[in-house]
Amino acid sequence: MSDTRPRSIGLALWRFFSGYGLATSLLVLLGVLTWLATLEMVDAGLLATLNKYFHWTEPFVIPEINGKSLLIPLPGGYWVCALLLVNMVLGGLVRARKGWKTIGVLISHFAIIFMVAAGGVAQWLEKRGVMFLIEGEQADYAVSLTDPAIEVFELKDGKVSDRVWVAAPADLRGIAEHDSRLIRFGDLPFQLRISDWQENAIVRKGPNGYELSPRPLDPQAELHAPGCMAAVVPDGGEAGDPFVLVVPPVQSGFETIPPKTIEVDGRTFGVRLVKETIPVPYTVKLKDAVAEYFPNSGRPKSFTSDIIKSTQESAVDVKISMNEPLRSGGFTFFQRTMSSGPPAPGQPEFSGFEVVSNPADRWPEWSLYLVTAGLLIHFIMKLVLHLGGGSRKAKVP
């Protein structure tokens, strides 16, 4: 009796997680989540909606349509996809019948699993930023559209040292407005206590010095100016007075705000909050930016950028256009924008690239090829078996 019951429970769990019923339910749930996210995106914006419905930090979602909560908690899209991945591995590969007659179906199942896995890889490893260049300028880094980071660097004789300590976006994610978090910066003799985190903030002068005030969230999250209060906590000492860290609003025209200078153990450090810097393994120089506009309007027809991609070993000319990105060194450069309208005579053009680092960038494309190949193989085999069966029946006297 004691041996049979665990086996029956295990068999029931196996059948549940590998069954068609679970697969159908998960696919329907994904469809509902996508529909609700599309409706909510109109008011909340694309990035905020994606983070709410499909980020791994959100196990449950409460939809809001037209400012009204539906009060129906639904599983987060990331975890629905994760369970679907388990279901497809168990049911579509392990449990499925195997043989030469099902090789096409198995290839298609594997391709779909590959496609779902691509979303998980992108969720964890993708970095996305922008690089703006005026003709003649060059750069070897992009700046994140949305993810903030804290940079700490040492100042010696008024000069910035080469080494920079960074608290990455993952270190800052999830800090609530009324929470605090201690962040260690490698071998530095102090930590920073981060508190009063605001996704979009502005600095105001109050009776007790500079204060942080929240600003309304913008549907275009890339316009947000994150901010927080920070305090130095020396090793073995007490926390100092809090100070403000904030990213300057996009409309201000400033890339960064002057860093806060702190003294710890006789050493001087600068601290600042910025949008994350994404290093690129080569230098991009903008030679020529060509924008075509529809007649008598500032509406763009096409954008094309001629660049020089340089490494220590070589330099090559590359053309990037709206439908022809550059893929090299694990990064993809998409033509994002150019000057707003035709430039004045004699004024240089600028070009903006969306820079994406995603190891799974081409996985969905490859998976579609595999799905097509698998279904084609299955169709041809079924057709051959059908025709062969018909021929044998015709020969029977």
C-alpha positions in Angstrom: 0.0 0.0 0.0 2.8 2.4 0.9 4.6 1.7 -2.3 1.6 2.1 -4.6 0.4 5.5 -3.3 3.6 7.4 -4.1 3.7 5.8 -7.5 0.1 6.8 -8.2 0.7 10.4 -7.1 3.8 10.6 -9.3 1.9 9.2 -12.2 -0.9 11.7 -11.7 1.6 14.6 -11.6 3.3 13.3 -14.7 0.1 13.1 -16.6 -1.0 16.5 -15.4 2.2 18.3 -16.4 2.6 16.5 -19.7 -1.1 16.5 -20.6 -3.0 18.3 -23.5 -5.4 19.8 -21.0 -2.7 21.8 -19.3 -1.3 22.9 -22.6 -4.7 24.1 -23.9 -5.4 25.9 -20.6 -2.0 27.7 -20.7 -2.4 28.7 -24.3 -5.9 30.2 -23.6 -4.5 32.0 -20.6 -1.7 33.4 -22.6 -4.2 34.7 -25.2 -6.2 36.4 -22.4 -3.1 38.0 -20.9 -2.0 39.3 -24.3 -5.5 40.7 -24.9 -5.7 42.4 -21.5 -2.2 43.8 -21.8 -3.0 45.2 -25.2 -6.0 47.1 -23.7 -4.0 48.3 -20.7 -1.1 49.4 -22.8 -3.1 52.3 -24.3 -3.1 54.1 -20.9 0.0 52.6 -19.1 2.5 52.5 -22.0 4.3 49.7 -23.6 7.2 49.1 -21.2 5.2 49.4 -18.0 2.6 46.9 -19.4 5.2 44.4 -20.5 6.9 44.6 -17.1 3.6 44.1 -15.3 2.2 41.2 -17.4 5.4 39.4 -18.6 8.3 40.1 -16.2 9.6 37.3 -14.0 9.3 39.4 -10.9 5.5 39.5 -11.3 4.0 36.1 -10.3 0.5 37.4 -10.4 -1.3 40.2 -12.3 -4.4 42.3 -11.6 -5.6 43.8 -14.9 -6.7 47.5 -15.0 -8.8 48.6 -17.9 -9.7 52.3 -18.2 -8.4 52.9 -14.7 -10.6 50.3 -13.2 -9.2 47.1 -11.5 -10.8 43.9 -12.5 -10.0 42.3 -9.1 -9.2 39.0 -10.8 -5.6 37.9 -10.1 -4.1 36.1 -13.0 -0.8 34.2 -13.2 2.1 36.4 -14.7 2.9 35.7 -18.4 6.5 34.8 -17.7 5.5 32.0 -15.3 2.7 30.8 -17.7 5.3 30.5 -20.4 7.7 28.7 -18.0 5.0 26.1 -17.2 4.2 25.8 -20.9 7.9 25.1 -21.6 7.8 22.3 -19.0 4.6 20.9 -20.5 6.0 20.9 -24.0 9.2 19.2 -23.0 7.4 16.5 -21.1 4.4 16.1 -23.4 5.8 17.1 -26.8 9.2 15.4 -26.6 9.5 12.9 -23.7 6.0 11.5 -23.7 5.4 11.7 -27.5 5.6 8.6 -29.6 9.0 8.4 -31.3 9.9 6.8 -34.6 10.5 7.7 -38.2 6.8 8.4 -38.8 6.8 11.2 -36.1 10.1 12.8 -36.9 8.5 15.8 -38.5 6.2 16.4 -35.5 9.1 16.0 -33.0 11.1 18.6 -35.0 8.2 21.0 -34.9 7.7 20.5 -31.1 11.4 21.1 -30.5 11.2 24.3 -32.6 8.3 25.7 -30.6 10.1 24.9 -27.3 13.2 26.7 -28.8 11.0 29.7 -29.5 9.5 29.8 -26.0 13.0 29.5 -24.5 14.1 32.5 -26.6 11.7 34.7 -24.7 13.2 33.5 -21.3 16.8 34.2 -22.5 15.8 37.7 -23.7 14.1 38.3 -20.3 17.3 37.6 -18.4 20.1 38.6 -20.7 18.8 41.3 -23.2 20.2 44.8 -22.9 18.7 47.6 -25.0 19.9 51.2 -25.4 20.4 54.1 -27.8 23.4 55.7 -29.5 23.0 59.2 -30.9 25.7 60.5 -33.2 26.2 63.7 -35.2 28.0 63.3 -38.5 31.7 62.9 -37.8 31.2 61.7 -34.2 32.0 58.2 -32.9 31.2 56.1 -29.9 31.8 52.7 -28.5 28.8 52.5 -26.0 25.1 52.9 -25.9 22.9 54.3 -23.1 20.0 52.3 -21.8 16.5 53.8 -22.4 15.1 52.8 -19.1 17.5 51.0 -16.7 19.2 53.1 -14.1 22.6 52.3 -12.5 24.7 53.9 -9.8 28.3 54.6 -10.7 31.1 55.2 -8.1 34.5 56.4 -9.1 37.6 57.6 -7.1 38.9 61.1 -7.5 42.7 61.6 -7.2 44.2 65.1 -7.4 40.9 66.3 -9.0 41.1 63.6 -11.7 38.7 60.7 -12.2 40.4 57.3 -11.9 40.0 54.7 -14.7 38.1 52.2 -12.5 34.4 52.6 -12.1 32.3 50.6 -9.6 28.7 50.0 -10.8 25.4 49.0 -9.1 23.7 47.4 -12.1 19.9 47.7 -12.8 19.4 44.2 -11.3 20.9 45.5 -8.0 18.3 48.3 -7.9 15.3 46.5 -9.2 12.4 46.0 -6.8 13.3 48.7 -4.3 9.9 50.1 -3.1 9.3 53.7 -2.3 9.4 53.2 1.5 12.0 50.4 1.5 15.8 50.7 1.8 18.6 48.5 0.5 22.3 48.3 1.3 24.5 48.0 -1.8 28.1 46.9 -1.7 30.6 48.1 -4.4 33.3 45.5 -4.6 36.3 46.3 -2.4 35.3 49.9 -1.5 35.4 50.7 2.2 31.7 51.6 2.4 28.2 50.7 1.3 25.4 52.9 0.0 22.0 52.8 1.7 19.4 53.5 -1.0 15.9 54.6 0.0 12.8 56.5 -1.2 13.1 55.1 -4.7 11.1 57.0 -7.4 10.6 55.7 -10.9 10.1 59.3 -12.1 11.3 62.2 -9.9 12.3 65.8 -9.7 14.6 67.6 -7.2 13.1 70.5 -5.3 14.6 72.7 -2.6 12.8 72.2 0.7 13.2 73.5 4.3 15.8 70.7 5.0 17.8 71.0 1.8 17.2 69.3 -1.5 14.3 66.8 -1.6 13.0 64.3 -4.0 9.4 64.7 -5.3 7.6 62.1 -7.5 6.4 63.0 -11.0 3.6 61.3 -12.8 4.6 58.2 -14.7 4.8 58.7 -18.5 3.5 56.0 -20.9 6.9 56.5 -22.6 9.0 55.1 -19.8 12.2 56.2 -21.6 11.3 59.8 -20.5 11.4 58.9 -16.8 14.0 60.4 -14.6 14.6 57.9 -11.7 15.7 59.2 -8.4 16.5 58.1 -4.8 18.0 59.1 -1.5 21.4 57.7 -0.7 23.5 57.6 2.5 27.1 56.4 2.9 27.6 53.6 5.4 31.3 53.2 6.1 32.6 49.7 7.1 32.2 49.6 10.9 30.7 53.0 11.1 27.3 54.7 11.1 25.4 56.0 8.1 26.0 59.6 7.1 23.4 62.2 6.1 21.3 61.2 3.1 21.7 63.0 -0.2 19.8 63.0 -3.5 20.7 61.0 -6.6 18.6 61.6 -9.7 18.8 61.1 -13.5 18.2 64.4 -15.3 14.9 64.5 -17.2 15.2 64.1 -21.0 13.7 67.5 -21.6 16.5 69.2 -19.5 19.1 68.5 -22.2 21.6 67.3 -19.6 23.1 63.8 -19.9 24.2 63.6 -16.3 24.0 65.7 -13.1 27.4 66.5 -11.4 28.3 63.7 -9.1 27.9 63.8 -5.4 31.4 64.0 -3.7 32.0 61.9 -0.6 35.0 61.4 1.7 35.6 57.9 3.2 38.9 56.9 5.0 40.7 59.8 3.5 39.7 58.9 0.0 37.5 61.0 -2.3 34.7 59.4 -4.4 32.1 60.6 -6.8 28.6 59.0 -6.9 26.0 59.5 -9.5 22.8 57.9 -10.8 22.7 57.5 -14.6 21.0 55.4 -17.2 23.1 52.2 -17.6 26.0 52.4 -20.0 26.2 49.4 -22.4 29.7 48.9 -23.8 30.0 47.9 -27.5 33.0 45.8 -28.6 33.8 48.2 -31.5 33.7 51.8 -32.4 30.9 53.3 -34.6 31.6 56.5 -36.5 28.8 58.2 -38.4 30.0 59.3 -41.9 26.7 60.3 -43.5 23.1 60.4 -42.4 20.6 60.6 -45.3 16.9 61.2 -44.5 14.2 61.4 -47.1 10.9 63.1 -46.3 7.6 63.1 -48.1 7.1 66.3 -50.2 6.0 69.4 -48.3 6.0 67.6 -44.9 8.4 66.6 -42.1 7.1 63.0 -42.2 10.1 60.6 -42.8 10.1 58.4 -45.9 13.4 56.6 -45.2 16.5 56.9 -43.0 19.9 55.6 -44.0 23.2 55.9 -42.1 26.7 55.3 -43.5 29.0 54.3 -40.7 32.5 53.0 -40.1 32.7 50.0 -37.8 36.2 50.0 -36.3 38.2 47.5 -34.2 41.9 47.4 -33.4 42.3 45.0 -36.4 40.2 46.6 -39.1 37.7 49.2 -40.2 34.8 48.5 -42.5 32.1 50.7 -44.1 28.5 49.6 -43.3 25.1 51.0 -44.3 22.3 50.8 -41.8 18.7 51.6 -42.9 15.2 51.2 -41.5 14.9 47.6 -42.8 18.6 46.6 -42.8 20.1 46.6 -39.3 23.7 45.9 -38.5 24.4 42.6 -36.7 27.9 42.2 -35.4 29.7 41.1 -32.2 26.6 40.1 -30.4 24.9 43.5 -31.0 22.2 44.6 -33.4 22.0 48.2 -34.5 18.6 49.3 -35.7 18.0 52.7 -37.4 15.8 54.4 -34.8 15.6 58.1 -35.7 17.2 61.1 -37.3 16.9 64.9 -37.1 13.3 66.0 -36.6 12.6 67.3 -40.1 14.9 68.5 -42.9 18.0 70.2 -41.4 18.8 73.8 -42.0 21.4 74.4 -44.8 24.9 73.7 -43.6 23.8 72.0 -40.5 24.9 68.4 -39.9 22.5 65.5 -39.6 22.4 63.3 -36.5 21.4 59.7 -36.4 20.0 57.6 -33.6 20.5 53.8 -33.4 18.7 51.4 -31.1 21.4 49.0 -29.9 20.3 45.6 -28.7 22.4 42.9 -27.1 20.4 39.6 -27.0 21.9 36.2 -27.4 18.5 34.8 -28.5 18.1 37.5 -31.2 17.8 35.1 -34.1 16.2 32.2 -32.2 12.6 33.0 -33.2 13.6 33.2 -36.8 15.4 29.9 -36.7 12.6 28.2 -34.8 10.1 29.3 -37.6 12.4 27.6 -40.2 12.4 24.5 -38.0 8.7 24.4 -37.6 8.2 24.8 -41.3 10.7 22.1 -42.1 9.1 19.7 -39.5 5.5 20.2 -40.8 6.7 19.9 -44.4 8.5 16.6 -43.5 5.4 15.3 -41.7 3.1 16.3 -44.6 5.3 14.6 -47.2 5.6 11.4 -45.1 1.8 11.3 -44.6 1.2 11.9 -48.4 3.7 9.1 -49.3 2.1 6.7 -46.9 -1.4 7.6 -48.1 -0.4 7.1 -51.8 1.4 3.9 -51.0 -1.6 2.6 -49.1 -3.9 3.4 -52.0 -1.6 1.6 -54.5 -1.5 -1.6 -52.4 -5.3 -1.6 -52.1 -5.6 -1.2 -55.9 -3.4 -4.4 -56.4 -5.6 -6.6 -54.2 -7.7 -8.9 -56.5 
